[in-house]
Amino acid sequence: MGVATILRTMFPFTKFISIIYFFFLNLGFNIALLFWKRRVVSRPTNDLILIAATDAAAMIRNGEVQSVHFVQAYIDRMNEVDGVINAVVEDNFDDAIVKAKEVDAYIHAIDKTSDEYKNLAHTKPFLGVPFTTKDSVQVSGFRASAGIASALDNRPKENADVINTMLDAGAIFLALTNVPEATFWSETFNTMFGRTNNPYDSRRSVGGSSGGEGAVLGAAASVIGIGTDIGGSIRIPAIMNGVFGLKCSPGLISHNGIYPVNTSIYRKQMLSVGPMCRYAKDLAPLLRVLVGNDAADNKLKLGQRVPIKKCKFFYMEGLNTPLTEPLSSEVLGGLRKAVKYFETKYDIAVYKVDFPKAHHAAAMFHVSITDRQVASITSLLTSGKGGLNPISELIKCGYGTSKHTFPLMVFCLLDMLPDPPQETKDYIESKREQLRNEVISLLGDNGVLLFPSWPTTAPPHYKNIGTYYNFLYTGLWNTLRLPALAVPMGLDNNGLPLSIQLIGAPHSENMLIATANDLEEGFNGWTAPPGYPTYTLQ
């Protein structure tokens, strides 16, 4: 009897055990939430921070509002909410104010009839608008620790390429945001800067690894930001904090200046630097800045009108694997509402599909992400100096005396396990490529797949340790090297963000963004935190 036959025979039993496991896990956390005080960030009251970045830039260019007023509004908001969310690692407030005043002086002095002024919307589309980025994207003079204790004093002298493109576009750097240790986990926590809390419910996760970025955006303490995504690190925080997050097609945006440095060939194809924002209308301009005008026009056709009515829509109701939680009623309901929305608005059929190979996402992801030719996790955590014993560090984690986090020590142990036989790896990789081709063939150049974002809304802190493989809902699309966009769908009855993912064929970002704009129109997109605590159970 072959391994595949044994696995098929065991599936009903493992699925039953999985359902029982997740039921009691959720029961335990729901009981714990009753004894855990919920804090919610205050509702934003300054109208300036409720303006999309592109609209803010237009107002600054036109002299309607000064840049310094926008920047100060975000500084005030960040100071107001960070005591709840703990998302800011290092700020640039003083210099940001100086830069904003320089922008205002420039706008005041420039000849309004000159070509320079008339072209500002194209040459500097985010002039005077503040932005944030995660603590793994290098900003000259600021730390780039990626949550690693040994890299706390790592202060690069040069900007990452994406930071230079943002500065060239006129944006003003405001703050670095928190990440999990080594950016390896779906819960944002490290031993230097602590745990980042969800602005909608401080008892819950912000996701990772761009978790601090998701938190400041969701809390209206930032309007546009830069994240990185190799298994969902842009989309998971976008999902849990109710904002937009785009993982792009491979090769579009430079990885130079992203820490830790990624040297694995296939991981580079899985990794995407990309935009995060509160408003869908900022996605295309922000993506244009990051990829450059040539790629934006020739590869992505950004700005070209997308006739949504002529698009083909499909949906898939999740992964059928014992490794992930069953979809919650809220998440499944959000997906079905999106399906009904397109069917009703455009009088089209949205087809339910299933890709059987996708249910083996775990095997595909692990084979794709594993590369023994690159530095080990242990070497990374010690900045190449070695001497890390994961077992002793796990014991220290129990006493709260380790400089490292529990999930990373588990990863270090798993990193020591032997590789599967080459024959097995080749087989899994072939199935991965077959699945990729199946999805691309179905979608073509005008198809969008609606897919659940995460099995639940934002989970309580620590729960991700017991639901590790939930990340497969996002990681699958990194494995397949396809663009994926997390789209907020408002709040559920418990005041927590709902979201879905949009999946497309390579270089279909313009269509995904157009679809996201349509969904924002139908479901209001980002919704401000309610500003008061509620205690109903999910």
Secondary structure, DSSP 4 states (H G I P E B T S, - for coil): --HHHHHHHHHHHHHHHHHHHHHHHHHHHHHHHHTS----PPPP--GGGGS-HHHHHHHHHTTSS-HHHHHHHHHHHHHHHHHHH--EEEE-HHHHHHHHHHHHHHHHHS-TTSHHHHTHHHHSTTTT-EEEEETTB--TTS---TT-GGGTT---SS--HHHHHHHHTT-EEEEEE---GGG--SS-EETTTEE--BTTBTTB---SSSHHHHHHHHTTS-SEEEEEESSSTTHHHHHHHT-EEEEPPTTSS--TTBSS----HHHHHH-EEEEEESSGGGHHHHHHHHH-HHHHHHTS-TTS---GGGSEEEE------TTSPPPPHHHHHHHHHHHHHHHHHHT--EEE---GGGGGHHHHHHHHH--TTSPPHHHHHTTT-----HHHHHHHHHHT--SS-HHHHHHHHHHTSPPPPHHHHHHHHHHHHHHHHHHHHHHTTTEEEEEES-SSSSPBTTHHHHTGGGGHHHHHHHHTT--EEEEEEEE-TTS-EEEEEEE-STT-HHHHHHHHHHHHHHH-SS----SS------
